[in-house]
Structures are given as C-alpha cells and as structure tokens.
Amino acid sequence: MRWLTRRQFKSKDAEVREETVARLGAKAGPKEICLFAEALIDQNMDVRRAAGRAIEMIPPSIIPQCIEALLPMLKNTNFVLRKGSAVALTSLGWTPQTAEHRALFQIALGNFDDVEAEPDSVEPLLNALKTGALAVQVDAARALEKLQKKIQDPRIVGALLQALKDSEANLRAAAASALGNSNDEKRINPLLKAFNDPSALVRAAAAAAIGKTGRAEFLKNFSPLLKDESFEVREAAVSELTKINSPEALDLIMSALKDRDADVRKRAVESLGKLRDPRSLGALISTLIDPESVVRHGAANVLQIINCEWRTSKEARDAIPRLEAGLNDPEYWVREAAAKALNRIRNC
C-alpha cells in the first residue's frame, strides 16, 4: 500500500479519512481489510459507515483470505485495533471455532465476563494482563480470578504476582483479589507484604485474599489492619476474620465493635451474626447503646439469632452496669437506647 494512502488514512481530517476508505472499498482485499478494521472504530461516524460499506463490497471469493489477514490482529497489543479486527471479522460472517479464538474474540470486544474457563483461554488473558490500557489489564486480572476457580495454571500465579508490583493501584488490587482464588503457596508472602501497600484498595484486596485461606496463623497479620487509617481496610479485615475458625478471630471481631467508624461497627455486628457464637453475647448487648441506630438495630437482630432468650442470660445481667452508664450519655438517643435495653432485661 502506497505511503500516501496510509498518510491520508491517518489524516486528522475526517473527510479525508472517509474518502480514503471509500476509494479503497472499490478494490477491497486482504491488504486493505486491516485498514477497514481500524476505520470501523474511528471516532467519526461517517468514517465508520464508509468502512462498513467497504467490507460489504468484498467479493465472497476472497473473504477467507481477509479473515486470515485479520486473525493475527486479535493478538495486537493495541486494544483499539483488537476491537476493530473483531468487529470486522463479525462483519465478514466469521465465528470463532476454537477455545483460543473464542477467548481472543471476547477479549478484543472487551467482554471479559464471557471468556470461557478453558485451558486455551489462559494465554490470551495473560497477554491482555501484560499489555494494553489499564482498564483492559484490570479486566484481565478479574477474568483470571474467575477462571482460577476451575483451572489452576502456574503461569497465572506468576503473572498476577508480577501485576501485584505494578505502579497502578487498581491493577495491584485486581491482582491481589485474583490471587485469592489460587492455592499456590508462592502467593502468600507477597500478599502479606501487600498489607502494607500505600493504597487502601490494595490492602483491602490482600486481606480478602488471605482471608480465603482460613488459616489461623495469619491472625497476627490482621491485627494491624483493624487499626488501619482507612475504614474500608478495617471493614474488609473484619469481614475476612469470619472465615478463620479461631477464638482469637472472634476476639478481634468483637474489638471492632468499638471502632470509630459506624460502617466498621456495623460490619462487625454482621460478622458476629454469621458466626453465631454465644461468646459474643456480652459484646453485642453492650452494642445496644451504640451511637448509631443501624448498629444498635443490627446488634438486636443478631442477639435474637444467637439466643432468643438472651435477656435472661448471665451476659445480660453482667451488662447492666454498662447499660446503666449509658443513661448518662450526652447523646439523647444513646440514653433512650440504654433505657430500652435495661427495660427489656429487667422485665423479662
């Protein structure tokens, strides 16, 4: 193809690009089809329409050759060109027949959720994770997270560990989350190191990944997270502690009932509701005078779930002094909640 034609195709003038595509359409073939694919995703609608008309003019006899010319573009490092090639292939009536082509096709279109959990899908996703725009890399990491539930490929862990070192926090967070679905021990130390990542998003994702192991040996690593400056990290840590069957985990969750942020306290109440451990009765009864109504109501509901007779329990009697102290709280709703809780205990 002449350099002048290429230059015209790259012109900043949309009319020049449209005229170039229209002129090439009269002799469209394998050499031109890649340009048409690029034009199909042009910012200008008229250029896109011209590309569509040009593809329609391609003689049926050379369509197979055009398809062969387009297929390598599904692996192009430029995600825009990948999408254009996928659209052009569709216009030519092509449908992917292999797992690899199906994966490449969906990735090119940005449909990462539709990538099949097949061994041949791994490499296309790994390539997308390494190249392209940040959004594409993040989507690839999330697709690999989903894929790992069915396929354990050592290449995936290696690529995700590399992504965990990326300069972009969103990609590091996506990689940390994806590593949570692996059973490879190599991921543990990097994930624990990510507990100190400068991004709260990454710290929370790493906590979720380690939490999935359910291993009590990592409880000591969760303790600092419950004091993290970010309430999202503290909230994530509380959630993940429910997956670790240990008395120490229960103690850490109960300690979060005193967190300075209501969202964290609410999550702690919800977590205790999941565990349904009678040892949390005393802490939950004290939470009946939390400053936030959503936390108080949550605690009341969880108490009923754990023990519908909690009002007559030893924990309830032991909590009376704490509830009585709430009668002198500066906040009216705390005083009201304390009076209500005491009334429920004393009149049962």
C-alpha positions as CSV (number, residue, x, y, z in Angstrom):
1,M,0.0,0.0,0.0
2,R,1.4,3.4,-1.0
3,W,2.7,5.6,1.8
4,L,0.4,8.4,0.6
5,T,-2.7,6.3,1.1
6,R,-1.5,5.4,4.6
7,R,-0.9,9.1,5.3
8,Q,-4.3,10.0,4.1
9,F,-5.9,7.3,6.2
10,K,-4.2,8.8,9.3
11,S,-5.2,12.3,8.4
12,K,-6.7,14.5,11.2
13,D,-9.4,15.5,8.7
14,A,-12.3,13.0,9.0
15,E,-13.4,13.8,5.4
16,V,-10.0,12.8,4.1
17,R,-10.2,9.5,6.1
18,E,-13.7,8.8,4.8
19,E,-12.7,9.4,1.2
20,T,-9.7,7.2,1.5
21,V,-11.7,4.3,2.9
22,A,-14.4,4.8,0.2
23,R,-11.7,4.8,-2.6
24,L,-10.1,1.6,-1.2
25,G,-13.5,-0.1,-0.9
26,A,-13.7,-0.4,-4.7
27,K,-10.7,-2.8,-4.7
28,A,-11.0,-4.2,-1.2
29,G,-9.0,-7.3,-0.4
30,P,-6.7,-8.9,2.3
31,K,-4.3,-5.9,2.2
32,E,-7.0,-3.4,2.8
33,I,-9.1,-5.3,5.3
34,C,-6.8,-4.3,8.2
35,L,-7.3,-0.7,7.4
36,F,-11.0,-1.2,7.3
37,A,-10.9,-2.8,10.7
38,E,-9.2,0.2,12.1
39,A,-11.7,2.5,10.4
40,L,-14.6,0.6,12.0
41,I,-13.6,2.1,15.3
42,D,-12.9,5.6,14.0
43,Q,-14.1,8.4,16.2
44,N,-16.1,9.8,13.2
45,M,-19.4,8.0,12.4
46,D,-19.1,8.7,8.7
47,V,-15.7,7.0,8.6
48,R,-17.1,4.0,10.4
49,R,-20.0,3.8,7.9
50,A,-17.6,4.0,5.0
51,A,-15.6,1.1,6.4
52,G,-18.8,-0.9,6.9
53,R,-19.8,-0.3,3.2
54,A,-16.3,-1.2,2.1
55,I,-16.4,-4.5,3.9
56,E,-19.8,-5.3,2.3
57,M,-18.2,-4.9,-1.1
58,I,-15.6,-7.6,-0.6
59,P,-16.2,-10.5,-3.0
60,P,-17.2,-13.7,-1.3
61,S,-14.3,-15.5,-3.0
62,I,-11.6,-13.6,-1.1
63,I,-13.4,-13.4,2.3
64,P,-11.4,-16.4,3.6
65,Q,-8.2,-14.6,2.8
66,C,-9.4,-11.5,4.5
67,I,-10.3,-13.5,7.6
68,E,-6.8,-15.0,7.6
69,A,-5.4,-11.5,7.4
70,L,-7.5,-10.3,10.4
71,L,-7.0,-13.1,12.8
72,P,-3.4,-12.1,13.9
73,M,-4.9,-8.7,14.8
74,L,-6.8,-10.3,17.6
75,K,-3.5,-10.5,19.4
76,N,-2.4,-7.0,18.6
77,T,-1.0,-5.1,21.7
78,N,-3.3,-2.2,20.8
79,F,-6.7,-2.9,22.3
80,V,-8.4,-0.5,19.9
81,L,-7.1,-2.4,16.9
82,R,-8.1,-5.7,18.5
83,K,-11.6,-4.5,18.8
84,G,-11.7,-3.3,15.2
85,S,-10.5,-6.6,14.0
86,A,-13.2,-8.4,16.0
87,V,-15.9,-6.1,14.6
88,A,-14.5,-6.7,11.0
89,L,-14.5,-10.4,11.5
90,T,-18.1,-10.4,12.6
91,S,-19.0,-8.3,9.5
92,L,-17.4,-11.0,7.4
93,G,-19.5,-13.6,9.0
94,W,-16.7,-15.2,10.9
95,T,-17.4,-17.1,14.2
96,P,-14.6,-18.5,16.4
97,Q,-14.4,-22.2,16.4
98,T,-11.6,-22.9,18.9
99,A,-11.4,-22.0,22.6
100,E,-8.4,-19.8,21.9
101,H,-10.2,-17.9,19.2
102,R,-13.3,-17.5,21.4
103,A,-11.2,-16.1,24.2
104,L,-9.3,-13.7,21.8
105,F,-12.6,-12.6,20.3
106,Q,-14.3,-11.8,23.6
107,I,-11.2,-10.1,24.9
108,A,-11.0,-7.9,21.8
109,L,-14.6,-6.9,22.3
110,G,-14.0,-6.2,26.0
111,N,-16.4,-8.9,27.0
112,F,-14.1,-10.4,29.7
113,D,-17.0,-11.9,31.6
114,D,-17.8,-14.1,28.6
115,V,-14.3,-15.7,28.3
116,E,-14.7,-19.4,28.9
117,A,-13.0,-21.2,31.7
118,E,-10.9,-23.3,29.3
119,P,-7.1,-24.0,29.4
120,D,-6.8,-22.3,26.0
121,S,-8.2,-19.1,27.5
122,V,-5.3,-18.7,29.8
123,E,-2.7,-17.4,27.4
124,P,-4.9,-14.8,25.7
125,L,-5.8,-13.4,29.2
126,L,-2.2,-13.4,30.3
127,N,-1.3,-11.4,27.2
128,A,-4.1,-8.9,28.0
129,L,-2.9,-8.6,31.5
130,K,0.6,-7.7,30.3
131,T,-0.3,-5.3,27.5
132,G,-2.9,-2.6,26.7
133,A,-4.7,0.0,28.7
134,L,-5.1,-0.2,32.4
135,A,-8.8,-0.9,32.2
136,V,-8.0,-3.9,30.0
137,Q,-5.4,-5.2,32.4
138,V,-7.7,-4.9,35.3
139,D,-10.5,-6.7,33.4
140,A,-8.0,-9.5,32.5
141,A,-7.0,-9.9,36.2
142,R,-10.6,-10.2,37.2
143,A,-11.2,-12.7,34.4
144,L,-8.2,-14.8,35.6
145,E,-9.6,-14.6,39.1
146,K,-12.8,-16.2,37.9
147,L,-11.0,-18.7,35.7
148,Q,-8.8,-19.9,38.5
149,K,-11.8,-21.4,40.3
150,K,-11.8,-24.1,37.6
151,I,-8.2,-24.0,36.3
152,Q,-5.0,-23.9,38.3
153,D,-2.3,-22.9,35.9
154,P,1.1,-21.9,37.4
155,R,1.5,-19.3,34.7
156,I,-1.4,-17.4,36.1
157,V,0.1,-17.0,39.6
158,G,3.4,-15.8,38.1
159,A,1.7,-13.2,36.0
160,L,-0.5,-12.0,38.9
161,L,2.4,-11.7,41.2
162,Q,4.1,-9.5,38.6
163,A,1.0,-7.4,38.4
164,L,1.0,-7.1,42.2
165,K,4.2,-5.0,41.7
166,D,2.6,-2.7,39.1
167,S,2.7,1.1,39.7
168,E,-1.1,1.3,39.2
169,A,-3.0,0.6,42.4
170,N,-6.1,-0.6,40.6
171,L,-4.2,-3.3,38.9
172,R,-2.4,-4.3,42.1
173,A,-5.7,-4.6,43.8
174,A,-7.2,-6.7,41.0
175,A,-4.1,-9.0,41.1
176,A,-4.4,-9.4,44.9
177,S,-8.0,-10.3,44.6
178,A,-7.3,-12.8,41.8
179,L,-4.6,-14.4,43.9
180,G,-7.1,-15.2,46.5
181,N,-8.5,-17.9,44.2
182,S,-5.2,-19.7,43.9
183,N,-3.8,-22.4,46.1
184,D,-0.2,-21.7,45.2
185,E,1.9,-21.1,48.4
186,K,4.1,-18.7,46.4
187,R,1.4,-16.1,46.7
188,I,1.3,-15.9,50.5
189,N,4.3,-13.7,51.3
190,P,3.6,-11.2,48.5
191,L,0.0,-10.9,49.7
192,L,1.1,-10.4,53.3
193,K,3.5,-7.8,52.1
194,A,0.6,-6.1,50.3
195,F,-1.0,-5.5,53.8
196,N,1.4,-2.5,53.9
197,D,0.7,-1.3,50.4
198,P,0.3,2.5,50.1
199,S,-3.2,2.0,48.6
200,A,-6.1,1.2,50.8
201,L,-7.7,-0.6,47.9
202,V,-4.8,-3.0,47.6
203,R,-4.6,-3.6,51.4
204,A,-8.3,-4.5,51.5
205,A,-7.9,-6.8,48.5
206,A,-4.9,-8.5,50.0
207,A,-6.8,-9.0,53.3
208,A,-9.7,-10.7,51.3
209,A,-7.2,-12.9,49.5
210,I,-5.5,-14.1,52.7
211,G,-8.8,-14.4,54.5
212,K,-9.9,-17.0,51.9
213,T,-7.1,-19.3,53.2
214,G,-9.0,-19.6,56.5
215,R,-5.6,-20.1,58.3
216,A,-5.4,-19.0,61.9
217,E,-1.6,-18.5,61.5
218,F,-2.3,-15.2,59.8
219,L,-4.4,-13.7,62.6
220,K,-1.3,-11.7,63.8
221,N,-1.3,-10.0,60.4
222,F,-4.9,-9.0,60.6
223,S,-4.5,-7.2,64.0
224,P,-2.7,-4.1,62.4
225,L,-5.4,-3.9,59.7
226,L,-8.0,-3.4,62.4
227,K,-6.1,-0.2,63.2
228,D,-5.6,0.9,59.6
229,E,-6.2,4.6,58.8
230,S,-8.8,3.5,56.1
231,F,-12.2,2.4,57.4
232,E,-12.5,0.3,54.2
233,V,-9.5,-1.7,55.1
234,R,-10.7,-2.2,58.7
235,E,-14.1,-3.2,57.4
236,A,-12.6,-5.7,54.9
237,A,-10.4,-7.2,57.7
238,V,-13.5,-7.7,59.9
239,S,-15.3,-9.5,57.1
240,E,-12.4,-11.8,56.4
241,L,-11.9,-12.8,60.0
242,T,-15.2,-14.7,59.9
243,K,-13.5,-17.2,57.6
244,I,-10.9,-18.1,60.2
245,N,-12.3,-20.5,62.8
246,S,-10.4,-19.4,65.9
247,P,-11.3,-17.9,69.3
248,E,-8.7,-15.2,68.6
249,A,-10.6,-14.3,65.4
250,L,-13.8,-13.9,67.4
251,D,-12.0,-11.6,69.8
252,L,-10.7,-9.4,67.0
253,I,-14.1,-9.1,65.5
254,M,-15.6,-8.1,68.9
255,S,-12.9,-5.5,69.3
256,A,-14.2,-3.9,66.1
257,L,-17.5,-3.2,67.8
258,K,-15.6,-0.2,69.4
259,D,-14.3,1.1,66.1
260,R,-14.6,4.9,65.5
261,D,-16.4,4.3,62.2
262,A,-20.1,3.2,62.2
263,D,-19.6,1.2,59.0
264,V,-16.9,-0.9,60.6
265,R,-19.0,-1.5,63.7
266,K,-22.0,-2.5,61.6
267,R,-19.8,-5.0,59.7
268,A,-18.6,-6.4,63.0
269,V,-22.2,-6.9,64.1
270,E,-23.0,-8.6,60.8
271,S,-19.9,-10.8,61.1
272,L,-20.9,-11.9,64.6
273,G,-24.3,-12.8,63.2
274,K,-22.6,-15.1,60.7
275,L,-20.6,-16.8,63.3
276,R,-23.5,-17.2,65.8
277,D,-21.0,-17.7,68.7
278,P,-22.6,-17.4,72.1
279,R,-19.4,-15.9,73.4
280,S,-20.2,-12.7,71.6
281,L,-23.5,-12.1,73.6
282,G,-21.9,-9.7,76.1
283,A,-20.3,-7.6,73.5
284,L,-23.5,-7.4,71.4
285,I,-25.6,-6.5,74.4
286,S,-23.2,-3.6,75.1
287,T,-23.6,-2.6,71.5
288,L,-27.3,-2.0,72.1
289,I,-26.3,1.6,73.2
290,D,-24.1,2.3,70.1
291,P,-24.4,5.9,69.0
292,E,-25.7,4.8,65.5
293,S,-29.1,3.3,65.2
294,V,-28.2,1.0,62.4
295,V,-25.6,-0.6,64.6
296,R,-27.9,-0.9,67.6
297,H,-30.7,-2.4,65.5
298,G,-28.2,-4.8,63.9
299,A,-27.0,-5.9,67.3
300,A,-30.6,-6.5,68.5
301,N,-31.3,-8.7,65.5
302,V,-28.1,-10.7,65.9
303,L,-28.8,-11.3,69.6
304,Q,-32.1,-12.8,68.6
305,I,-30.4,-15.1,66.1
306,I,-27.7,-16.3,68.6
307,N,-30.0,-16.7,71.6
308,C,-33.7,-15.6,71.6
309,E,-33.5,-15.9,75.4
310,W,-30.5,-13.5,75.7
311,R,-32.4,-11.2,78.1
312,T,-32.2,-13.9,80.8
313,S,-28.6,-14.8,80.2
314,K,-25.7,-14.2,82.6
315,E,-24.2,-11.9,79.9
316,A,-27.3,-9.7,80.1
317,R,-27.0,-9.4,83.8
318,D,-23.3,-8.6,83.6
319,A,-24.0,-5.9,81.0
320,I,-26.4,-4.0,83.3
321,P,-23.7,-1.7,84.8
322,R,-22.5,-0.7,81.3
323,L,-26.1,-0.1,80.1
324,E,-26.8,2.0,83.2
325,A,-23.8,4.1,82.4
326,G,-25.4,4.8,79.1
327,L,-28.3,6.5,80.9
328,N,-25.9,9.5,81.5
329,D,-24.6,9.7,77.9
330,P,-24.6,13.2,76.4
331,E,-26.5,11.9,73.4
332,Y,-30.2,11.5,73.8
333,W,-30.6,8.5,71.5
334,V,-27.9,6.6,73.5
335,R,-29.8,7.4,76.8
336,E,-33.0,6.2,75.2
337,A,-31.4,3.0,73.8
338,A,-29.9,2.3,77.3
339,A,-33.3,2.7,79.0
340,K,-34.9,0.5,76.4
341,A,-32.3,-2.3,76.8
342,L,-32.5,-2.2,80.6
343,N,-36.2,-2.4,80.5
344,R,-36.1,-5.4,78.2
345,I,-33.7,-7.2,80.6
346,R,-35.3,-6.3,83.9
347,N,-38.9,-7.1,82.7
348,C,-38.2,-10.4,81.1
